[in-house]
């Protein structure tokens, strides 16, 4: 399984969990166990946390990719641009 498969699996699980939580809060709201405002606040907070975690995960993935490229000795865009400048200067 590739890393992107694990990422997609995690995202699918997150969306499924989100739908279940929203359904649970709607049921609790109907029964009068939680106010609409409290349910909305909880869901909004959860969405904000999920977005932050997604951004953190993206940053970690990018860092891992960058490290892998360096370890493999592959040329980066910056390396290629520097070589182009050196060729033009000669």
Helices and strands as residue ranges (DSSP letters): H 3-30, H 36-72, H 77-89
